[in-house]
Amino acid sequence: MSHKRFSHITRALRFDDRLSRPRRHTDKLAPFRETETEQLVPFKGRFSFRQYIPKKPAKYGIKVWAACDAKTSYAWRLQVYTGRAEVNQGMRVVLQMTEGLQGHVATCDNFFTSFALAEELLKRKIALVGTIRQNKPEVPPVLPQTKERAICSSTFAFTVRHTLLSYNPRRGRVILLLSTMHRRPEVSDGEKRKPVIIDDYNQCKGGVDNLDKVVGTYSCRRRTNRWPMALFHNMIDVSLYNAFVLWTSVDRSWLQQKPHRRRLYIEEVGESMIKPHITKREHLPRSSAAAESQLCSTVLLQAPLD
């Protein structure tokens, strides 16, 4: 399509009906609901649930809870955070995001991890590995203590199905982790003598951050003052990356020698989407009057001259 038509469609694109807008008073995500660690969708416009996360590159935007595969960063499920305060929000988010999974290991940071969450996930046959806050009631008082502890030392606490770890990487600093996957006090042979629980956690914790990175590398985002459009652009980016992961899993040899095959995949997807439109424009439908006029012109051209 022409650039003018593309710009017109972008300006006119909406996700809600004006007659149904009063429902925004009870649902902040109403304009987008029907199309529907954290991801931050960059957006600096004004809306009630804009978030500020200084550790993210964009800093301002829409916070999205994300459940991703640790190896490929395939987005299993996304959920927009609308700024609503609630009790046990971390537990509720993880249970909803892992719904439908079984036999997996969930890796969480200390905002989500709790003993109650670990119990619920075990009922679903899902293991949990995550950092846990020191003020949790299930953490024994001896684990957060750092006095008279050697640097790079580890302290373990076990129940029938849970393992708590306290690791002291440097003086005055302690890291607490909860795991329902590990059952032994295994420690690596390196200089820092890190426990195996920490090594496994570090290998799996970057799935969502990597999704932010790859989505930002090739993006269809356009400048907009409407947050539903920003979410729509992000949804296309994530869907396109998921499609690339699935395609390369099915056909591993596809352009394997190319270092930028994801960009080539995006180009092929774009071309395949516009090809039917281009083919259609080659044979545009004509009105009956235009067809008769063309027929008369053809007859006159074919008539012999006197």
ZADO-1210 file (C-alpha; in nm, 4 decimals, padded with zeros to 6 digits):
<atoms>
<atom x="00.0000" y="00.0000" z="00.0000" code="MET" pos="1"/>
<atom x="00.1047" y="00.3600" z="-00.0341" code="SER" pos="2"/>
<atom x="00.2633" y="00.5515" z="00.2517" code="HIS" pos="3"/>
<atom x="-00.0380" y="00.7839" z="00.2614" code="LYS" pos="4"/>
<atom x="-00.2804" y="00.4945" z="00.3088" code="ARG" pos="5"/>
<atom x="-00.0573" y="00.3358" z="00.5739" code="PHE" pos="6"/>
<atom x="-00.0491" y="00.6622" z="00.7690" code="SER" pos="7"/>
<atom x="-00.4279" y="00.6963" z="00.7400" code="HIS" pos="8"/>
<atom x="-00.4870" y="00.3433" z="00.8733" code="ILE" pos="9"/>
<atom x="-00.2428" y="00.4004" z="01.1594" code="THR" pos="10"/>
<atom x="-00.4220" y="00.7190" z="01.2667" code="ARG" pos="11"/>
<atom x="-00.7654" y="00.5586" z="01.2441" code="ALA" pos="12"/>
<atom x="-00.6764" y="00.2285" z="01.4163" code="LEU" pos="13"/>
<atom x="-00.8726" y="00.1814" z="01.7431" code="ARG" pos="14"/>
<atom x="-00.9223" y="-00.1093" z="01.9819" code="PHE" pos="15"/>
<atom x="-01.2433" y="-00.0095" z="02.1560" code="ASP" pos="16"/>
<atom x="-01.5889" y="00.1226" z="02.0781" code="ASP" pos="17"/>
<atom x="-01.6670" y="00.4745" z="02.1941" code="ARG" pos="18"/>
<atom x="-02.0074" y="00.3582" z="02.3231" code="LEU" pos="19"/>
<atom x="-01.8410" y="00.1059" z="02.5564" code="SER" pos="20"/>
<atom x="-01.5803" y="00.3419" z="02.7033" code="ARG" pos="21"/>
<atom x="-01.7555" y="00.3832" z="03.0434" code="PRO" pos="22"/>
<atom x="-01.6214" y="00.0344" z="03.1276" code="ARG" pos="23"/>
<atom x="-01.2780" y="00.1978" z="03.1711" code="ARG" pos="24"/>
<atom x="-01.3857" y="00.2995" z="03.5223" code="HIS" pos="25"/>
<atom x="-01.3747" y="-00.0679" z="03.6270" code="THR" pos="26"/>
<atom x="-01.1078" y="-00.1996" z="03.3877" code="ASP" pos="27"/>
<atom x="-00.8039" y="00.0153" z="03.3064" code="LYS" pos="28"/>
<atom x="-00.7080" y="-00.2191" z="03.0242" code="LEU" pos="29"/>
<atom x="-01.0526" y="-00.1984" z="02.8648" code="ALA" pos="30"/>
<atom x="-00.9333" y="-00.0383" z="02.5360" code="PRO" pos="31"/>
<atom x="-00.7092" y="-00.3400" z="02.4759" code="PHE" pos="32"/>
<atom x="-00.8614" y="-00.6246" z="02.6765" code="ARG" pos="33"/>
<atom x="-01.0549" y="-00.7856" z="02.3929" code="GLU" pos="34"/>
<atom x="-00.7444" y="-00.8172" z="02.1750" code="THR" pos="35"/>
<atom x="-00.5395" y="-00.9487" z="02.4006" code="GLU" pos="36"/>
<atom x="01.0815" y="-01.0912" z="03.6262" code="THR" pos="37"/>
<atom x="00.8539" y="-00.8152" z="03.3752" code="GLU" pos="38"/>
<atom x="00.8824" y="-00.6623" z="03.0337" code="GLN" pos="39"/>
<atom x="00.8646" y="-00.2865" z="02.9839" code="LEU" pos="40"/>
<atom x="00.6991" y="-00.1599" z="02.6660" code="VAL" pos="41"/>
<atom x="00.8525" y="00.1847" z="02.5986" code="PRO" pos="42"/>
<atom x="00.5953" y="00.4650" z="02.6152" code="PHE" pos="43"/>
<atom x="00.6186" y="00.8138" z="02.7649" code="LYS" pos="44"/>
<atom x="00.2600" y="00.9248" z="02.7114" code="GLY" pos="45"/>
<atom x="00.0170" y="00.9897" z="02.9939" code="ARG" pos="46"/>
<atom x="-00.2005" y="00.7120" z="03.1323" code="PHE" pos="47"/>
<atom x="-00.2918" y="00.5911" z="03.4789" code="SER" pos="48"/>
<atom x="-00.0699" y="00.2811" z="03.4998" code="PHE" pos="49"/>
<atom x="00.2548" y="00.4073" z="03.3475" code="ARG" pos="50"/>
<atom x="00.5539" y="00.2567" z="03.5266" code="GLN" pos="51"/>
<atom x="00.9047" y="00.3829" z="03.5981" code="TYR" pos="52"/>
<atom x="01.1706" y="00.1110" z="03.6093" code="ILE" pos="53"/>
<atom x="01.5190" y="00.2695" z="03.6217" code="PRO" pos="54"/>
<atom x="01.7000" y="-00.0567" z="03.5436" code="LYS" pos="55"/>
<atom x="01.5252" y="-00.0902" z="03.2079" code="LYS" pos="56"/>
<atom x="01.6684" y="00.0883" z="02.9003" code="PRO" pos="57"/>
<atom x="01.3436" y="00.2748" z="02.8304" code="ALA" pos="58"/>
<atom x="01.2726" y="00.3519" z="03.2015" code="LYS" pos="59"/>
<atom x="00.9130" y="00.4694" z="03.1345" code="TYR" pos="60"/>
<atom x="00.6459" y="00.2516" z="02.9820" code="GLY" pos="61"/>
<atom x="00.3878" y="-00.0243" z="03.0260" code="ILE" pos="62"/>
<atom x="00.4939" y="-00.3078" z="03.2547" code="LYS" pos="63"/>
<atom x="00.4088" y="-00.6523" z="03.1246" code="VAL" pos="64"/>
<atom x="00.4482" y="-00.9733" z="03.3248" code="TRP" pos="65"/>
<atom x="00.6104" y="-01.2304" z="03.0976" code="ALA" pos="66"/>
<atom x="00.6690" y="-01.6064" z="03.1148" code="ALA" pos="67"/>
<atom x="00.9445" y="-01.7024" z="02.8697" code="CYS" pos="68"/>
<atom x="01.1442" y="-02.0090" z="02.7818" code="ASP" pos="69"/>
<atom x="01.4891" y="-01.9811" z="02.9403" code="ALA" pos="70"/>
<atom x="01.6749" y="-02.1110" z="02.6338" code="LYS" pos="71"/>
<atom x="01.4959" y="-01.9456" z="02.3409" code="THR" pos="72"/>
<atom x="01.3080" y="-01.6593" z="02.5168" code="SER" pos="73"/>
<atom x="00.9869" y="-01.7822" z="02.3511" code="TYR" pos="74"/>
<atom x="00.7037" y="-01.5901" z="02.5174" code="ALA" pos="75"/>
<atom x="00.4612" y="-01.8412" z="02.6651" code="TRP" pos="76"/>
<atom x="00.2246" y="-01.5867" z="02.8183" code="ARG" pos="77"/>
<atom x="00.2083" y="-01.2098" z="02.8724" code="LEU" pos="78"/>
<atom x="-00.0047" y="-01.0104" z="03.1143" code="GLN" pos="79"/>
<atom x="-00.0264" y="-00.6312" z="03.1390" code="VAL" pos="80"/>
<atom x="00.0191" y="-00.4806" z="03.4838" code="TYR" pos="81"/>
<atom x="-00.2476" y="-00.2142" z="03.5420" code="THR" pos="82"/>
<atom x="-00.1045" y="-00.0741" z="03.8647" code="GLY" pos="83"/>
<atom x="-00.3617" y="-00.2347" z="04.0924" code="ARG" pos="84"/>
<atom x="-00.2393" y="-00.3135" z="04.4437" code="ALA" pos="85"/>
<atom x="-00.3373" y="-00.6565" z="04.5753" code="GLU" pos="86"/>
<atom x="-00.2399" y="-00.9118" z="04.8368" code="VAL" pos="87"/>
<atom x="-00.0100" y="-01.1935" z="04.7183" code="ASN" pos="88"/>
<atom x="00.0166" y="-01.0395" z="04.3752" code="GLN" pos="89"/>
<atom x="00.3385" y="-01.2259" z="04.2941" code="GLY" pos="90"/>
<atom x="00.1806" y="-01.5627" z="04.3679" code="MET" pos="91"/>
<atom x="-00.1292" y="-01.4822" z="04.1643" code="ARG" pos="92"/>
<atom x="00.0774" y="-01.3710" z="03.8640" code="VAL" pos="93"/>
<atom x="00.2991" y="-01.6812" z="03.8586" code="VAL" pos="94"/>
<atom x="00.0050" y="-01.9196" z="03.8920" code="LEU" pos="95"/>
<atom x="-00.1784" y="-01.7512" z="03.6057" code="GLN" pos="96"/>
<atom x="00.1300" y="-01.7262" z="03.3862" code="MET" pos="97"/>
<atom x="00.2207" y="-02.0945" z="03.4296" code="THR" pos="98"/>
<atom x="-00.1319" y="-02.2238" z="03.3758" code="GLU" pos="99"/>
<atom x="-00.1249" y="-02.5098" z="03.1266" code="GLY" pos="100"/>
<atom x="00.2377" y="-02.6035" z="03.1948" code="LEU" pos="101"/>
<atom x="00.3489" y="-02.9275" z="03.3543" code="GLN" pos="102"/>
<atom x="00.6878" y="-03.0838" z="03.4209" code="GLY" pos="103"/>
<atom x="00.8695" y="-02.7491" z="03.3926" code="HIS" pos="104"/>
<atom x="01.0873" y="-02.5431" z="03.6262" code="VAL" pos="105"/>
<atom x="00.9769" y="-02.1873" z="03.7059" code="ALA" pos="106"/>
<atom x="01.2562" y="-01.9363" z="03.7749" code="THR" pos="107"/>
<atom x="01.1447" y="-01.6252" z="03.9689" code="CYS" pos="108"/>
<atom x="01.2985" y="-01.3296" z="04.1472" code="ASP" pos="109"/>
<atom x="01.2290" y="-01.2387" z="04.5091" code="ASN" pos="110"/>
<atom x="00.9102" y="-01.0451" z="04.4259" code="PHE" pos="111"/>
<atom x="00.7337" y="-01.3707" z="04.3371" code="PHE" pos="112"/>
<atom x="00.9059" y="-01.6467" z="04.5371" code="THR" pos="113"/>
<atom x="00.7378" y="-01.7771" z="04.8507" code="SER" pos="114"/>
<atom x="00.6799" y="-02.1065" z="05.0299" code="PHE" pos="115"/>
<atom x="00.3075" y="-02.0964" z="04.9452" code="ALA" pos="116"/>
<atom x="00.3864" y="-02.0471" z="04.5753" code="LEU" pos="117"/>
<atom x="00.6267" y="-02.3417" z="04.5792" code="ALA" pos="118"/>
<atom x="00.3553" y="-02.5621" z="04.7309" code="GLU" pos="119"/>
<atom x="00.0965" y="-02.4618" z="04.4701" code="GLU" pos="120"/>
<atom x="00.3401" y="-02.5182" z="04.1834" code="LEU" pos="121"/>
<atom x="00.4298" y="-02.8633" z="04.3140" code="LEU" pos="122"/>
<atom x="00.0613" y="-02.9551" z="04.2982" code="LYS" pos="123"/>
<atom x="00.0799" y="-02.8684" z="03.9267" code="ARG" pos="124"/>
<atom x="00.4029" y="-03.0714" z="03.8870" code="LYS" pos="125"/>
<atom x="00.6126" y="-02.7585" z="03.8375" code="ILE" pos="126"/>
<atom x="00.9379" y="-02.7034" z="04.0266" code="ALA" pos="127"/>
<atom x="01.0477" y="-02.3611" z="04.1528" code="LEU" pos="128"/>
<atom x="01.3907" y="-02.1994" z="04.1760" code="VAL" pos="129"/>
<atom x="01.4063" y="-01.8380" z="04.2858" code="GLY" pos="130"/>
<atom x="01.5555" y="-01.5793" z="04.5143" code="THR" pos="131"/>
<atom x="01.3532" y="-01.5091" z="04.8257" code="ILE" pos="132"/>
<atom x="01.3322" y="-01.2072" z="05.0537" code="ARG" pos="133"/>
<atom x="01.4778" y="-01.2205" z="05.4030" code="GLN" pos="134"/>
<atom x="01.1551" y="-01.1066" z="05.5707" code="ASN" pos="135"/>
<atom x="00.9554" y="-01.4084" z="05.4582" code="LYS" pos="136"/>
<atom x="00.8191" y="-01.5989" z="05.7611" code="PRO" pos="137"/>
<atom x="00.9386" y="-01.9333" z="05.6218" code="GLU" pos="138"/>
<atom x="01.3047" y="-01.8230" z="05.6267" code="VAL" pos="139"/>
<atom x="01.4848" y="-01.9417" z="05.9468" code="PRO" pos="140"/>
<atom x="01.6471" y="-01.6512" z="06.1375" code="PRO" pos="141"/>
<atom x="01.9906" y="-01.8077" z="06.1103" code="VAL" pos="142"/>
<atom x="02.0062" y="-01.7962" z="05.7291" code="LEU" pos="143"/>
<atom x="02.0105" y="-01.4148" z="05.6758" code="PRO" pos="144"/>
<atom x="02.2870" y="-01.3662" z="05.9350" code="GLN" pos="145"/>
<atom x="02.6334" y="-01.2740" z="05.8052" code="THR" pos="146"/>
<atom x="02.8318" y="-01.2438" z="06.1296" code="LYS" pos="147"/>
<atom x="03.1115" y="-01.4962" z="06.1808" code="GLU" pos="148"/>
<atom x="03.0552" y="-01.6404" z="05.8350" code="ARG" pos="149"/>
<atom x="03.3346" y="-01.7052" z="05.5895" code="ALA" pos="150"/>
<atom x="03.3274" y="-01.5373" z="05.2495" code="ILE" pos="151"/>
<atom x="03.1767" y="-01.7615" z="04.9746" code="CYS" pos="152"/>
<atom x="03.0280" y="-01.9926" z="05.2355" code="SER" pos="153"/>
<atom x="02.6905" y="-02.1636" z="05.1953" code="SER" pos="154"/>
<atom x="02.4285" y="-02.2720" z="05.4462" code="THR" pos="155"/>
<atom x="02.1479" y="-02.5097" z="05.3493" code="PHE" pos="156"/>
<atom x="01.8138" y="-02.5869" z="05.5134" code="ALA" pos="157"/>
<atom x="01.5941" y="-02.8756" z="05.3998" code="PHE" pos="158"/>
<atom x="01.2367" y="-02.9908" z="05.4331" code="THR" pos="159"/>
<atom x="01.0810" y="-03.2941" z="05.2702" code="VAL" pos="160"/>
<atom x="01.0271" y="-03.1093" z="04.9397" code="ARG" pos="161"/>
<atom x="01.2054" y="-02.7748" z="04.9765" code="HIS" pos="162"/>
<atom x="01.5636" y="-02.6493" z="04.9892" code="THR" pos="163"/>
<atom x="01.6650" y="-02.3105" z="05.1285" code="LEU" pos="164"/>
<atom x="02.0091" y="-02.1708" z="05.0535" code="LEU" pos="165"/>
<atom x="02.2011" y="-01.8852" z="05.2129" code="SER" pos="166"/>
<atom x="02.5133" y="-01.7841" z="05.0193" code="TYR" pos="167"/>
<atom x="02.7584" y="-01.5210" z="05.1395" code="ASN" pos="168"/>
<atom x="02.9369" y="-01.3780" z="04.8282" code="PRO" pos="169"/>
<atom x="03.1083" y="-01.0963" z="05.0210" code="ARG" pos="170"/>
<atom x="03.1166" y="-00.9477" z="05.3668" code="ARG" pos="171"/>
<atom x="02.7808" y="-00.8117" z="05.4803" code="GLY" pos="172"/>
<atom x="02.5969" y="-00.9562" z="05.1804" code="ARG" pos="173"/>
<atom x="02.3799" y="-01.2672" z="05.1701" code="VAL" pos="174"/>
<atom x="02.1745" y="-01.4250" z="04.8901" code="ILE" pos="175"/>
<atom x="01.8743" y="-01.6421" z="04.9763" code="LEU" pos="176"/>
<atom x="01.7213" y="-01.8912" z="04.7338" code="LEU" pos="177"/>
<atom x="01.4339" y="-02.1375" z="04.7550" code="LEU" pos="178"/>
<atom x="01.4252" y="-02.4484" z="04.5370" code="SER" pos="179"/>
<atom x="01.1981" y="-02.7483" z="04.5000" code="THR" pos="180"/>
<atom x="01.4232" y="-02.8904" z="04.2268" code="MET" pos="181"/>
<atom x="01.7494" y="-02.9446" z="04.4174" code="HIS" pos="182"/>
<atom x="01.7818" y="-03.1958" z="04.6992" code="ARG" pos="183"/>
<atom x="02.1576" y="-03.1962" z="04.7682" code="ARG" pos="184"/>
<atom x="02.3982" y="-02.9334" z="04.9107" code="PRO" pos="185"/>
<atom x="02.6109" y="-02.9386" z="04.5959" code="GLU" pos="186"/>
<atom x="02.8794" y="-02.6698" z="04.5562" code="VAL" pos="187"/>
<atom x="03.0976" y="-02.5992" z="04.2523" code="SER" pos="188"/>
<atom x="03.4765" y="-02.6386" z="04.2638" code="ASP" pos="189"/>
<atom x="03.5458" y="-02.2800" z="04.1488" code="GLY" pos="190"/>
<atom x="03.7142" y="-02.0070" z="04.3487" code="GLU" pos="191"/>
<atom x="03.3809" y="-01.8632" z="04.4670" code="LYS" pos="192"/>
<atom x="03.2410" y="-02.2091" z="04.5492" code="ARG" pos="193"/>
<atom x="02.8967" y="-02.1199" z="04.4194" code="LYS" pos="194"/>
<atom x="02.6187" y="-02.3676" z="04.4966" code="PRO" pos="195"/>
<atom x="02.4615" y="-02.5500" z="04.2024" code="VAL" pos="196"/>
<atom x="02.1292" y="-02.3828" z="04.2841" code="ILE" pos="197"/>
<atom x="02.2771" y="-02.0390" z="04.2079" code="ILE" pos="198"/>
<atom x="02.4393" y="-02.1599" z="03.8851" code="ASP" pos="199"/>
<atom x="02.1083" y="-02.3033" z="03.7634" code="ASP" pos="200"/>
<atom x="01.9251" y="-01.9872" z="03.8631" code="TYR" pos="201"/>
<atom x="02.1730" y="-01.7639" z="03.6769" code="ASN" pos="202"/>
<atom x="02.1427" y="-01.9736" z="03.3605" code="GLN" pos="203"/>
<atom x="01.7640" y="-01.9430" z="03.3518" code="CYS" pos="204"/>
<atom x="01.6866" y="-01.5972" z="03.4891" code="LYS" pos="205"/>
<atom x="01.7630" y="-01.4006" z="03.1701" code="GLY" pos="206"/>
<atom x="01.4796" y="-01.5245" z="02.9482" code="GLY" pos="207"/>
<atom x="01.2602" y="-01.2145" z="02.9819" code="VAL" pos="208"/>
<atom x="01.5512" y="-00.9696" z="02.9583" code="ASP" pos="209"/>
<atom x="01.6679" y="-01.1387" z="02.6398" code="ASN" pos="210"/>
<atom x="01.3137" y="-01.1100" z="02.4992" code="LEU" pos="211"/>
<atom x="01.3318" y="-00.7335" z="02.5555" code="ASP" pos="212"/>
<atom x="01.6641" y="-00.7273" z="02.3744" code="LYS" pos="213"/>
<atom x="01.5631" y="-00.9260" z="02.0662" code="VAL" pos="214"/>
<atom x="01.2280" y="-00.7483" z="02.0322" code="VAL" pos="215"/>
<atom x="01.4025" y="-00.4121" z="02.0468" code="GLY" pos="216"/>
<atom x="01.6581" y="-00.5121" z="01.7831" code="THR" pos="217"/>
<atom x="01.3990" y="-00.5534" z="01.5052" code="TYR" pos="218"/>
<atom x="01.0754" y="-00.3723" z="01.5839" code="SER" pos="219"/>
<atom x="00.7706" y="-00.2400" z="01.3989" code="CYS" pos="220"/>
<atom x="00.7165" y="00.0333" z="01.6588" code="ARG" pos="221"/>
<atom x="00.6046" y="00.3717" z="01.5390" code="ARG" pos="222"/>
<atom x="00.5836" y="00.6970" z="01.7275" code="ARG" pos="223"/>
<atom x="00.2422" y="00.7234" z="01.8888" code="THR" pos="224"/>
<atom x="00.0608" y="00.9136" z="02.1632" code="ASN" pos="225"/>
<atom x="-00.1814" y="00.6287" z="02.2372" code="ARG" pos="226"/>
<atom x="-00.0801" y="00.3477" z="02.4717" code="TRP" pos="227"/>
<atom x="-00.3045" y="00.0834" z="02.3028" code="PRO" pos="228"/>
<atom x="-00.1032" y="00.1383" z="01.9850" code="MET" pos="229"/>
<atom x="00.2231" y="00.0911" z="02.1776" code="ALA" pos="230"/>
<atom x="00.0905" y="-00.2393" z="02.3146" code="LEU" pos="231"/>
<atom x="-00.0278" y="-00.3406" z="01.9680" code="PHE" pos="232"/>
<atom x="00.3189" y="-00.2806" z="01.8211" code="HIS" pos="233"/>
<atom x="00.4782" y="-00.4821" z="02.1019" code="ASN" pos="234"/>
<atom x="00.2318" y="-00.7654" z="02.0488" code="MET" pos="235"/>
<atom x="00.3293" y="-00.7845" z="01.6811" code="ILE" pos="236"/>
<atom x="00.7009" y="-00.7828" z="01.7689" code="ASP" pos="237"/>
<atom x="00.6653" y="-01.0618" z="02.0262" code="VAL" pos="238"/>
<atom x="00.4423" y="-01.2685" z="01.7952" code="SER" pos="239"/>
<atom x="00.6919" y="-01.2341" z="01.5127" code="LEU" pos="240"/>
<atom x="00.9786" y="-01.3439" z="01.7368" code="TYR" pos="241"/>
<atom x="00.7756" y="-01.6418" z="01.8607" code="ASN" pos="242"/>
<atom x="00.7072" y="-01.7376" z="01.4999" code="ALA" pos="243"/>
<atom x="01.0797" y="-01.7217" z="01.4246" code="PHE" pos="244"/>
<atom x="01.1576" y="-01.9505" z="01.7195" code="VAL" pos="245"/>
<atom x="00.8976" y="-02.2028" z="01.6028" code="LEU" pos="246"/>
<atom x="01.0165" y="-02.1887" z="01.2412" code="TRP" pos="247"/>
<atom x="01.3830" y="-02.2446" z="01.3279" code="THR" pos="248"/>
<atom x="01.2829" y="-02.5290" z="01.5608" code="SER" pos="249"/>
<atom x="01.1013" y="-02.7039" z="01.2760" code="VAL" pos="250"/>
<atom x="01.3633" y="-02.6306" z="01.0095" code="ASP" pos="251"/>
<atom x="01.6973" y="-02.5987" z="01.1901" code="ARG" pos="252"/>
<atom x="01.8947" y="-02.5909" z="00.8662" code="SER" pos="253"/>
<atom x="01.7088" y="-02.2853" z="00.7278" code="TRP" pos="254"/>
<atom x="01.9779" y="-02.0278" z="00.6383" code="LEU" pos="255"/>
<atom x="02.1877" y="-02.1624" z="00.9225" code="GLN" pos="256"/>
<atom x="02.5045" y="-02.0114" z="00.7740" code="GLN" pos="257"/>
<atom x="02.3578" y="-01.6603" z="00.7834" code="LYS" pos="258"/>
<atom x="02.4402" y="-01.4546" z="01.0957" code="PRO" pos="259"/>
<atom x="02.1314" y="-01.2327" z="01.0481" code="HIS" pos="260"/>
<atom x="01.8709" y="-01.4921" z="00.9539" code="ARG" pos="261"/>
<atom x="01.6121" y="-01.3424" z="01.1905" code="ARG" pos="262"/>
<atom x="01.6149" y="-01.0236" z="00.9852" code="ARG" pos="263"/>
<atom x="01.5812" y="-01.2301" z="00.6664" code="LEU" pos="264"/>
<atom x="01.2899" y="-01.4168" z="00.8242" code="TYR" pos="265"/>
<atom x="01.1144" y="-01.0877" z="00.9032" code="ILE" pos="266"/>
<atom x="01.1643" y="-00.9716" z="00.5451" code="GLU" pos="267"/>
<atom x="01.0156" y="-01.2944" z="00.4087" code="GLU" pos="268"/>
<atom x="00.7157" y="-01.2693" z="00.6401" code="VAL" pos="269"/>
<atom x="00.6539" y="-00.9098" z="00.5326" code="GLY" pos="270"/>
<atom x="00.6803" y="-00.9951" z="00.1649" code="GLU" pos="271"/>
<atom x="00.4457" y="-01.2923" z="00.2011" code="SER" pos="272"/>
<atom x="00.1873" y="-01.0713" z="00.3730" code="MET" pos="273"/>
<atom x="00.1848" y="-00.8048" z="00.1003" code="ILE" pos="274"/>
<atom x="00.2174" y="-01.0386" z="-00.1992" code="LYS" pos="275"/>
<atom x="-00.1588" y="-01.1182" z="-00.2205" code="PRO" pos="276"/>
<atom x="-00.2339" y="-00.7448" z="-00.2106" code="HIS" pos="277"/>
<atom x="00.0148" y="-00.6751" z="-00.4910" code="ILE" pos="278"/>
<atom x="-00.1328" y="-00.9556" z="-00.7024" code="THR" pos="279"/>
<atom x="-00.4811" y="-00.8174" z="-00.6475" code="LYS" pos="280"/>
<atom x="-00.3789" y="-00.4682" z="-00.7554" code="ARG" pos="281"/>
<atom x="-00.2516" y="-00.6026" z="-01.0882" code="GLU" pos="282"/>
<atom x="-00.6111" y="-00.6836" z="-01.1871" code="HIS" pos="283"/>
<atom x="-00.8213" y="-00.4116" z="-01.0278" code="LEU" pos="284"/>
<atom x="-01.1995" y="-00.4520" z="-01.0741" code="PRO" pos="285"/>
<atom x="-01.3592" y="-00.2036" z="-01.3130" code="ARG" pos="286"/>
<atom x="-01.7076" y="-00.0604" z="-01.3216" code="SER" pos="287"/>
<atom x="-01.9452" y="-00.1595" z="-01.6032" code="SER" pos="288"/>
<atom x="-01.9174" y="00.1873" z="-01.7628" code="ALA" pos="289"/>
<atom x="-01.5366" y="00.1723" z="-01.7619" code="ALA" pos="290"/>
<atom x="-01.5443" y="-00.1796" z="-01.9079" code="ALA" pos="291"/>
<atom x="-01.7803" y="-00.0706" z="-02.1912" code="GLU" pos="292"/>
<atom x="-01.5609" y="00.2311" z="-02.2641" code="SER" pos="293"/>
<atom x="-01.2529" y="00.0112" z="-02.2854" code="GLN" pos="294"/>
<atom x="-01.4427" y="-00.2341" z="-02.5126" code="LEU" pos="295"/>
<atom x="-01.5504" y="00.0452" z="-02.7502" code="CYS" pos="296"/>
<atom x="-01.1932" y="00.1734" z="-02.7701" code="SER" pos="297"/>
<atom x="-01.0715" y="-00.1762" z="-02.8542" code="THR" pos="298"/>
<atom x="-01.3350" y="-00.2155" z="-03.1295" code="VAL" pos="299"/>
<atom x="-01.2464" y="00.1220" z="-03.2855" code="LEU" pos="300"/>
<atom x="-00.8777" y="00.0317" z="-03.2882" code="LEU" pos="301"/>
<atom x="-00.9507" y="-00.2978" z="-03.4583" code="GLN" pos="302"/>
<atom x="-01.1856" y="-00.1476" z="-03.7229" code="ALA" pos="303"/>
<atom x="-01.0307" y="-00.1126" z="-04.0767" code="PRO" pos="304"/>
<atom x="-00.9610" y="00.2365" z="-04.2032" code="LEU" pos="305"/>
<atom x="-01.1453" y="00.3666" z="-04.5137" code="ASP" pos="306"/>
</atoms>
